[in-house]
Amino acid sequence: MLYYLFHYLEQFDVPGARLFDYITFRAGFALILSLFIAIVFGRKIIDRLQLMQVGEIVRNLGLQGQMEKKGTPTMGGIIIILAIVVPCLLLGKLGNIYMILMIIATLWCGALGFCDDYIKVAHHNKEGMKGKFKIVGQVGLGLIVGLTMYLSPAIVMDQNVEVVDPVTHEVVIEHKAQNIKAAETTIPFVKNHNFNYSWFTKWMGDGASTGGWIVFILVTIFVVAAVSNGATLTDGLDGLATSTSAVIGVALAIMCYLGGNVVYSTYLNIMYIPNSSELVVYAAAFIGATVGFLWYNGYPAQVFMGDTGSLCLGGIIAVFAILIRKELLIPILCLTFFCEDLSVMMQVAYFKYTKKRYGVGKRIFKMTPLHHHFQVPAGQVEAKWQKPVHAIPEPKIVMRFVLVAILLAVLTFVTLKIR
């Protein structure tokens, strides 16, 4: 809204009005505003949640300090959503298709998580919403994003190609003059980094392009479901999901800024996506919201985000990566989320297998999701992997996960230069 207001005021030569034309200015403003909203209004929301007795239901898993968290206000993800949406509405270009999709994804995932938290709190049901309903919601969002990217004429990309300079004989990176509509994405470790999903459907002949978009939509659905569920499983320690998401948000913001600028994308030989640079404003609000939420969510937490926040964070990260054509970098960038997902799947599968074969279920990890494994001392639970011997304090586990997230973010950028 402010963007359009100051754009209108430019014709009257109002001092400073043109600042709103710059992505960097609006992004910086969005970050500061989201921080302010999360910290100032976050306190009021927490007080309101306490007044409504919206407390966390805690199952006794025998972990140190776990039961002390009982009654801590949950559904704090409302703070994150508010701190993201308000700056975007005020400072973003609301006619930009990328911004529209990200706001829809935020509200969609937030509503899905809110329903889950409401069932837990109102009905005192720790399990919350049935898994099949969550999957339906995630599939729905994946379909909305995938189909919009396929059908919208505003979502295009520009291929980067190598051209040999006839004079110097040096290889120069150029972008084609005409934008194209293609189901292409960025892939690491490959020259030029471009991967077209229609390569899977060459056998369809003239329908290969449409088939490629179908594959892309299926990948979109999978990524949205996997990342949002991974973020939910990661939300088990004070500040863990919030801090790792903030790191991922910074990495995605940089990728978006580079890929949305024709000069930088040409220099770095990466895909140029016209008009996607508007997402830098959204990314800045996302970073500010997560960092601001840490003010209250850091150990010891004064509020938990609940599924309202964790499903929202995962959905945002997934959709953002898809829109800037970086979804195939997610396995590296969000490896912490996938490790949490994988640890649960491995534990359940191995327990069922051993129980069927030997009559007694056995475990690989002392406890899952993975972050809880490090809280349990060796010997307390019979499991294949007993290290570390001593239980690690919760703040140290969170800090180490954050350090790993930073290393993974750096590695994600490095893959773009290893070919």
N, C-alpha and C positions, 0 to 999 in steps of 0.2 A: 504493500500500500504506500509506504513512504517512498519507494522507488518511483512509482507513478506520479506521486505528488511533486517530488523534486524534479522529475523529468519535465513536468508541466511548467514548473517555476523557472526552468532554464531560459525560457523565452523572455522572461522579465529581468534577466541578468542578476538573479539573486545570488549573492556570494556563497560559494560552497555547494551550490545545487548540482554541479557537474560531478562532484565526488561520487555520487550514487551511480554513475555510469561505470565506475571501476569495480571489478569483481573483488579485488583485494581489499578495498575499503569496506564494501558491504560484508565481506566475509569476516573481517576483523571486528566490525560492529556487531555482527551476529554472534560471534564468539563471546564478546563482552556481555551482550544482552542476555544470552542463554545462561552464562555464569551467574549473572545478577538474579535472574528469575529462579534458578535452581537453589541458590543459597538463601535469598530473602524470602521468596514465596514458599520455598521448600519447608522452611521452619513452620510456617502457618499450616501447610498441608499435613505435616507430621503431627502437630498439635491436634488438628481436626481428626486425624485417624486414631489418635490416642483417645480422644473424647468419644469417638464412635466404638471404641474397644475393638478395633480391627487389628487383632494380634496374630502373630505367627503361631501355627500349630506345629509343635516339634515332637518328632518321634524319638524316643530314647535309643540311640545307637551306641551308647557307652563311650562317647567321645568327650574329651576334656572340655569343659566350659559350654557344652552343647545346651544343657537344660537351662542355663542362665539366659539364653536367648528367647525363651518362651515368653510370649506376650509382647515382644518387640513389634511395633507397627509394621504391617506389610502393605502391599499394593502401592509402595512408594514409586513404582514405575510411572505413576501419574505425573510426578515431578519431572521426570525425564521427557515424557511426551509433551508436556506444557512448555518446557524450556527449549524444545526443538521446534514445535509448530508455530509458536508466537513469533519468534524472530524470522522464520521463513515467510510467514504471512506479511510481516512488516517490511522486510528487506529484499525478498525474492521477487523475481519476475514470475508472476502467477500465471502468465500465459505460456510459460516454457513447459513443454511436455515432460521433460525430465523432472522438473520440480513438482509438477502435478502428481506424477507417479510415486515420487518419494513421500509426499504428504499422504497420499492414499495408503501406501504401504505402512506408514507409521501409525495411522489411525486404525487400519485394518488389524494389524498385529496387536496393537494396544487393546482394541476391543476384544479380540480373541483371548488375550491373556487376562483381561479384566473379568471376563465371564468365568474363566478357570479359577481365579482368586476368589470371586464372589461365592462360588459353590463351596470352596474350601472353608471360607469364613462363616457364611450364613448357615451352612449345613454341617459345619464341623467335620468335614470330610477331607482328610489329608490328600486323598487321591485326586480330588478335583474333577474337572471335566474328563470324560472318557476319551481315550487316545484317538479313537476313530473320528471324533468330532474335531479334534485339533488338526488331524491330517486333512480332513475335508476343508477346513479353513485355510491351511497352508497350500493345498492344491488349488483352491480358489484364487488365492493371491498369485500363485505362479502362473495360472492361466490368464489372469488380468494383465500381468506384466508382459508375458510372452506374446499374447495376441495383440496387445497394444504396440509392442515393438515391431510386430509383423505388419500390422495394418496401418499404422500412423505414417503419413508421408514426411512428418517432421523428424523422424528418427532414421538417420542415414549415417554412413561412415565414409571415410576417404582412405583409400589404400595407399600405403607407402611402397614405393618401388625404387629399385636401384638403377641408376643411369650412369653410363660411363661418359665422362667429360671428353669430348673429341680432341681437346687441346692438351689438357694435362694428363689424360688417361686415368684420372682418379675416379673412384666410385662415389657418386653423389646421390643422396637420398632426396627424392621428390615425391610430392603428392599429386595424384591425378586431379585435373581441373574440374571434373564432374563427380559430384557425390553419388554414391551408389546405395542401393537397398540390398543388403546381403546378410545372410546368417553367419557372419564372420566374428571371430573373437581373437583374443591374444593368447598365445600358447608359449610357454617358456622353453628354452634350450633349442629353439628352432630358428633358422635364418629368416629374417623379416617378421617373425612372430605372428603371422596371420594364419588362422586356421578356419576353413569353411566347413560348416556342418553338412553341406550338400555333398561333400566328398563321400559321406556314408551312403548317399542315396543316388550315386551315379547310375546304378542299374535301372533307375526309374526313367532315364532318358530325358524327355522334355519336362517331366515333373520333378526333376532332381532338385531344383531350387525350392519348390514348395515342400518337398520331402525334407530338405535341410532345415527349413523353418519348423517343421513338426518335431524333428530331433531336438532343435534348439529349445522349443517350448517344454519338451519332456525334461531336458537338462535343467531348465529354469525351475520347474516344479521340484525336482530332486534337490537342487541347491538350496532353495528356500526352506524346504522341510528339514534338510540335514543341518544347516547352519542355525536355524531357529531352535531346533531341539538340542543342538550342541551347546548353545548359549544358555538354555534352561538348565541343563545338567551342570554347567560350569558354575551356576549361581548357587553355591553351597557354602562358601566362606565369605566373611565380611570383605567386601570390596573386590572380590576376585573377578566376577563377570564384568563389573563396571570398569575396572582398570585395564583389563585385557582388551575390552571393546574400545576404550579410548585410544589405545596404541594402534589397533587395527584401523580406527577412524582416521588417525593422522596419516597412515600409509595410503589409505584410499583417497584422502583429500589431495595428497601430493600427486598420485597417479592421475586423478581427475584433472587437476590443474595442468599437468604436462600434456595429457591426451586431448584436452580441450583447447590447446593453443597450437596453432599451425606451425609456429616458429620452433617451439620446443619439441613438438612431436616429430618434426622433420629432422632436427638436430640429433635427437635420440633414436631415430628410426623406430618409432612406435606408431600405432594406429591413431589417426586424427578423427575425432568425433565432433562434428560441428554442433555448437550450442550446448554441449554437455558441461562447459565450464561453469554454468549457472549452479551446478551441483556443489561447487566449492563453497558457496554460501550455506547450503544445507549441511555439508560436512563440518563446517566451522561451528554451526549451531549444535550439531551432534557431539562434537568434541567438548564444547563448553558445557553441554547438559550432563555428559558423563563425568567430567571433572568436577562440576558443581555438585553433582549427586554424591560424589566421593566425600564431600565435606561432612556428610551425615552417615554415609554407608561404610566409611573406613573403620577399621577395628578400634574399639568395639562399636559395632553398628548401632545407630539410633533408629534406623529404619531399614527395612528390606524392600527390594524392588518387586518381589513376587513375580509371577508369570506375566503380570502387566508390563513389567520392565524387561525381563529376560527374553520372552518371546518377541518383544518389540525390537530389542537390540539385535537379536539374531536375524530377524526379518529385514531390518534396515540394512545390515551389513551385506546380506545376500542380494537384495534387490539393487543396492548401490553398485556392487561389483558387477552384476549382470548388465546394468545400464551403461557402464563404462567399458563393457566387453572385457572384463578381467575375471570372469567366473572360474576359469581354469587355473587361476593363480590362488584360488581360495584354499585348496588342500595344503598349500605351503603357508599362506598368510594366517589362516585360521586353524592351524594344526592342533593348537591347544583344545579347541572345541571338538575336533574330530577324535582326538585321543580320549576325551571324556566320553564321547559317543561310543567309541570302539571298546573302551574298558568295560562298559556296561554290557554291550552285546557279547563280548568274549566271556565275561563272567557268567551270564545267564546261559549261554550255549554250553559252556564247559560243565556247569553245574547240572544241567539237564542230562548231558551225555553221560557223565560219571554216575549219576543216580540211576539211569536206565541200565548201565552196564554193570556197575558194582553194587547197586542197591543203596549207596551213600553218595550224596552230592558233595563234590569237592570244588575248591575255589582256586583261581589263579592269583587274584589280588586279595589283600586282607579285607578291603572294603571298596566298593564303587559307589559313585563315580570316582575317578582316579585320584582327585585331590584328597579324598577321605583316606585313601590307602596310606598316605604319609602321616596321618594323624594317629595311626594305630601302631603301638610298639610290637616288635617281633615276638612271636609266641602267643600273643593274646588270641589270635584267630588262626586256625590251621589253613594255610594257603601255600601255593607253589612259590610265590615271590614274597620273601620276608623282609627284604631290605626296604627302608633303613631299619636298623636295629632299634633305635630310640625314636619315639614320637617327635615330630617336628612341630614347633608352635605354629599356630594359625597365621600370624602376621608374616612369618618367614616363608611359609608355603606360598602365600599370596605374592610376596615380593619376588620369589624365584619364578613363579609363573609369569609375572610381568616382564622380568628380564628375558625369559624365553620368548615371550611375545615380541619384544623389541628385536631380538636376534632374528626371529622368523620374518619380521617386517623388512629388515635389512636384506635378508636372504632373498626375499621376494623381488626386490629391486635388482639384486645381483643377477638373478636368473635371466633378466632381460638383456644382459650383456654377455652371458655365456651361451655361445651358439655352436 
